[in-house]
Amino acid sequence: MDALEEPAVRNTTESAVEQAIESTSPAIEKDTVETRGEIADAPAPEEAATNTATEPAEVLVNEDKKEKNGKKSSVVSDASVLPPSSDSAAILKQVEFYFSDQNLPKDKFLWTTASANDGWVPISTIASFSRMRRFQPLEAIVDALCKSKELLEVSEDRAKVRRRIPLKQPAPEEKATAFMSTVYVKGFGEETSTSQFDIENFFEGFGFGVRQVRLRRDADKKFKGSVFVEFSNVDEAEKFIAYEPKPMWKDSELEILSKKAYVDKKATEGKTGSSKDNKRPFDAFREMNSKKRKAEDDDVDEEDKPEKKSGRGGRGGRGGRRGRGKRGRGRR
């Protein structure tokens, strides 16, 4: 879901890597950094109000180019230009991306919806995402999802879908591997209505395993002409960087760096980023950890509080007064 803002880079390689890893959210596009593998992949217009979020900047720009807070979106890529299709392989690929380890924890709308329903999400909701609307009829989407071999399962009534494999928070070494498997590529020029899809196809054409292609955008969602591409592993990323002849985009040579080299370069240039300009993208694991810590802190606070006097004692006192009243009545 979203446009990725340039990662805030610190002065040490370790902290820079950590921050850059944190800023790497899912991809294929979707609003700010393109998360759901789409461009501002938002649900149908009527759902846009609820879908506040998908990832970075938590501002979902819906593909219909409607204005948000009085400002028109700068996102130009438009899923409506894609031809109608019922291709089951394409459908499954797109939806499995939505529920992937790379995208789901970064997609606030999808994560919130699934979390509130034991992991289930209505297939009709998935079908309303901008990148999914070209897939018709709805039954074709359901049939395609039933073919998922490992990741997804469809409910018995064929109305909902969820992950079959539990989502686990990645270990630090897994995050580091994802970071080292990511490549920065610049030189794609001005965005057109098909840029998102043309660039995705461009990288897939090299035959390397690509997990996600994320168009980088500034605070106004304008395309920077560069992308982050996460490959399936470090070897694949290195093969692309060393590829000969050097990849070209419309007869122009591209600038290609590993993400680590890009981060180090920015650190050297002193471009450390600004917390005011770089909002932290949504991260489900960070949210859960934060809530867990808060709950633990609340438990500790409760334990530290002095014991309150038992209210029962007070009621007992009142009972004593009643007792005195009875004795009085007896004397009378």
C-alpha positions in Angstrom: 0.0 0.0 0.0 2.2 3.2 -0.3 5.0 5.6 -1.2 8.2 5.0 0.5 9.8 8.0 1.9 13.6 8.2 1.8 14.8 6.5 4.9 16.2 8.6 7.6 19.8 7.8 7.8 22.0 8.0 10.9 25.7 8.3 11.2 26.6 4.8 12.1 26.3 1.9 9.7 24.5 -0.2 12.3 21.9 2.3 13.1 21.5 3.2 9.5 20.9 -0.4 8.6 18.4 -0.8 11.4 16.5 2.3 10.4 16.6 1.5 6.7 15.3 -2.0 7.4 12.5 -0.6 9.5 11.5 1.7 6.6 11.3 -1.1 4.1 7.7 -1.9 3.8 5.9 -4.1 1.4 5.6 -3.3 -2.0 4.2 -3.3 -5.4 2.5 -0.2 -4.7 -0.2 1.1 -2.9 -0.3 4.5 -1.7 2.7 5.9 -0.2 5.2 3.4 -0.8 3.3 1.1 -2.7 2.4 -1.6 -0.4 -0.1 -3.9 -1.7 1.6 -4.4 -4.8 -0.5 -1.7 -6.1 -0.8 1.8 -6.5 -2.6 3.3 -3.7 -4.3 0.1 -3.5 -7.4 1.2 -1.8 -10.7 -0.5 -1.4 -13.6 0.9 -3.4 -14.3 4.6 -2.9 -17.0 3.9 -0.3 -14.5 2.0 1.8 -11.7 4.5 1.6 -12.7 6.2 4.8 -12.2 3.1 6.8 -9.0 2.1 5.1 -6.8 4.7 6.6 -3.8 3.1 6.3 -1.7 1.2 4.6 1.6 1.6 5.5 4.0 4.4 5.5 2.5 7.8 6.0 -0.8 6.1 6.8 -2.5 8.2 4.1 -4.3 6.0 1.6 -4.6 7.7 -1.8 -7.3 6.0 -3.7 -6.7 5.2 -7.2 -9.7 7.3 -8.4 -7.4 10.2 -7.8 -9.9 11.8 -5.4 -8.7 14.7 -3.3 -7.5 14.0 0.3 -7.6 16.8 2.8 -8.2 19.3 0.0 -5.1 18.1 -2.0 -5.1 16.0 -5.1 -2.9 12.9 -5.0 0.4 13.1 -6.9 0.3 9.4 -7.6 0.0 9.0 -11.4 0.1 5.2 -11.8 -3.4 4.0 -12.3 -4.6 0.4 -12.1 -7.7 1.2 -14.2 -5.5 1.2 -17.3 -4.9 -2.5 -16.9 -7.1 -4.7 -19.1 -9.9 -6.9 -17.6 -8.8 -10.4 -16.8 -9.8 -13.6 -15.1 -6.3 -15.0 -15.1 -6.1 -17.3 -12.0 -2.3 -17.2 -11.8 -2.3 -13.3 -11.8 -5.1 -13.2 -9.2 -3.4 -15.6 -6.8 0.0 -13.9 -7.2 -1.6 -10.5 -6.3 -3.6 -11.8 -3.3 -0.7 -13.9 -1.9 1.4 -10.7 -2.0 -1.3 -8.9 0.1 -1.0 -11.6 2.7 2.8 -12.1 2.4 5.3 -11.6 5.2 6.5 -8.5 3.4 3.2 -6.8 3.0 0.6 -7.8 5.7 2.4 -6.4 8.7 2.8 -3.1 6.9 -0.7 -2.9 5.6 -2.7 -1.2 8.3 -6.1 -1.7 6.7 -5.6 -5.4 5.8 -3.9 -6.2 9.1 -6.7 -4.5 11.2 -9.4 -6.2 9.2 -7.9 -9.6 9.5 -7.0 -9.2 13.2 -10.6 -8.3 14.1 -11.9 -11.5 12.4 -9.6 -14.3 13.4 -7.5 -13.7 10.3 -10.4 -13.7 7.8 -10.9 -11.0 5.2 -14.0 -10.9 3.0 -13.0 -11.8 -0.6 -15.4 -9.1 -1.7 -13.2 -6.6 0.1 -10.1 -7.9 -1.5 -11.8 -7.7 -4.9 -12.5 -3.9 -4.3 -8.8 -3.0 -4.1 -7.7 -0.9 -7.0 -5.4 -3.5 -8.4 -8.0 -6.2 -8.1 -11.0 -4.5 -9.7 -10.0 -5.7 -13.2 -10.3 -9.3 -12.2 -13.8 -10.5 -13.0 -16.1 -12.1 -12.1 -15.8 -12.5 -8.4 -16.2 -16.3 -8.7 -12.9 -16.3 -10.7 -11.1 -14.7 -7.8 -12.6 -17.2 -5.4 -11.6 -20.1 -7.6 -8.0 -18.7 -7.9 -7.6 -18.4 -4.2 -8.7 -22.0 -3.7 -5.6 -23.0 -5.7 -3.2 -21.6 -3.1 -0.9 -24.5 -2.1 0.5 -23.2 1.1 -0.2 -19.6 2.1 -4.0 -19.1 1.9 -7.2 -20.8 2.8 -10.7 -20.0 1.7 -13.7 -20.4 4.1 -16.2 -23.1 3.6 -18.8 -20.6 2.4 -16.2 -19.3 -0.1 -16.8 -15.8 1.1 -13.5 -15.1 3.1 -9.8 -15.7 2.8 -7.0 -15.8 5.4 -3.4 -16.9 5.9 -3.0 -20.6 6.6 0.6 -20.1 7.8 0.8 -18.0 11.1 2.6 -14.7 10.6 5.7 -14.5 12.9 7.8 -11.5 13.7 11.0 -11.7 11.8 14.2 -12.3 13.7 16.9 -9.6 13.5 18.9 -11.7 11.2 15.9 -12.1 8.8 15.5 -8.3 8.7 19.2 -7.9 8.0 18.9 -10.4 5.2 15.9 -8.6 3.7 17.9 -5.3 3.9 21.0 -6.9 2.2 18.7 -8.4 -0.5 17.3 -4.9 -1.4 18.7 -2.8 -4.3 18.3 0.9 -5.0 17.7 1.8 -8.6 17.3 5.3 -10.0 16.6 6.7 -13.4 13.0 6.0 -14.2 12.0 9.5 -15.1 8.6 11.0 -14.7 5.7 8.8 -13.6 3.1 7.8 -16.1 -0.2 5.9 -15.6 1.6 2.6 -16.3 4.9 3.3 -14.5 4.2 1.0 -11.6 3.4 -1.9 -13.8 6.0 -1.2 -16.4 8.7 -1.1 -13.8 7.5 -4.3 -12.1 7.6 -6.1 -15.5 11.1 -4.6 -16.2 12.6 -6.3 -13.1 10.7 -9.5 -13.6 12.2 -9.7 -17.1 15.7 -10.4 -15.8 14.7 -13.7 -14.4 15.8 -13.1 -10.8 13.5 -13.8 -7.9 11.8 -10.5 -7.0 9.7 -10.2 -3.9 8.6 -6.6 -4.2 9.2 -3.4 -6.2 8.6 -0.2 -4.3 8.3 3.1 -6.0 9.9 5.8 -3.8 7.8 9.0 -3.2 8.3 12.2 -1.5 6.0 13.6 1.2 3.5 14.8 -1.4 3.5 11.3 -3.0 5.3 12.4 -6.1 7.5 9.7 -7.6 11.2 10.3 -7.1 12.2 8.3 -10.2 13.8 5.6 -8.1 12.7 2.3 -6.5 13.7 -0.2 -3.9 13.7 -3.8 -5.2 13.8 -6.6 -2.7 15.1 -9.8 -4.3 14.4 -13.3 -3.0 17.9 -13.5 -1.4 21.3 -11.7 -1.3 22.7 -13.7 -4.1 20.0 -12.7 -6.5 20.4 -9.0 -5.5 24.2 -9.2 -6.1 23.6 -10.9 -9.5 21.4 -8.0 -10.5 23.9 -5.4 -9.4 26.7 -7.1 -11.3 24.5 -7.8 -14.4 26.0 -7.1 -17.8 25.3 -5.3 -19.9 24.2 -2.7 -17.4 20.3 -2.5 -17.3 18.9 0.5 -19.3 15.6 2.2 -19.0 14.4 3.7 -22.3 17.9 4.0 -23.6 19.2 5.6 -20.3 21.6 3.9 -17.9 20.3 3.3 -14.5 22.1 4.1 -11.2 22.2 0.8 -9.2 23.4 0.4 -5.7 22.8 -2.1 -2.9 20.5 -0.6 -0.3 23.4 -0.7 2.2 25.6 1.3 -0.2 22.8 3.8 -0.7 22.3 4.2 3.0 26.1 4.6 3.5 26.2 7.2 0.7 23.4 9.2 2.3 25.1 9.1 5.7 28.4 10.3 4.1 26.5 13.2 2.5 25.1 14.1 5.9 21.5 13.5 4.8 20.2 12.1 8.0 16.6 12.8 7.5 14.1 14.6 9.7 11.7 13.0 12.1 9.2 15.8 11.1 9.4 14.9 7.4 9.7 11.2 7.7 6.7 9.7 9.5 7.2 6.2 10.7 5.3 3.7 8.6 2.7 1.4 10.2 4.3 -1.8 11.5 2.0 -4.4 13.0 4.7 -6.0 15.1 5.8 -2.7 16.5 2.2 -1.9 17.4 1.8 -5.3 19.1 5.1 -5.0 21.0 4.1 -1.5 22.2 0.7 -2.7 23.5 2.4 -5.7 25.1 4.9 -3.5 26.9 2.1 -1.1 28.0 0.1 -4.0 29.4 3.1 -5.3 31.3 3.8 -1.8 32.7 0.2 -1.5 33.8 0.5 -4.8 35.6 3.6 -3.7 37.4 1.9 -0.4 38.3 -1.0 -2.3 39.8 1.3 -4.5 41.8 3.1 -1.4 43.2 0.0 0.3 44.3 -0.7 0.2 48.1 -3.4 -2.2 49.2 -6.7 -0.5 49.6 -8.7 -1.1 52.8 -11.3 -3.7 52.3 -14.7 -2.3 51.7 -16.1 -5.3 53.5 -14.8 -4.0 56.7 -16.8 -0.8 56.2 -19.9 -2.7 55.5 -19.2 -4.8 58.5 -19.1 -1.6 60.6 -22.5 -0.7 59.2 -23.6 -4.1 60.2 -22.4 -3.3 63.7 -24.6 -0.2 63.8 -27.5 -2.3 62.7 -26.6 -4.7 65.5 -26.7 -1.8 68.0 -30.1 -0.9 66.6 -31.4 -4.4 67.2 -30.2 -4.4 70.7 -31.8 -1.0 71.3 -35.1 -2.4 69.9 -34.7 -5.4 72.2 -34.3 -3.1 75.2 -37.4 -1.2 74.3 
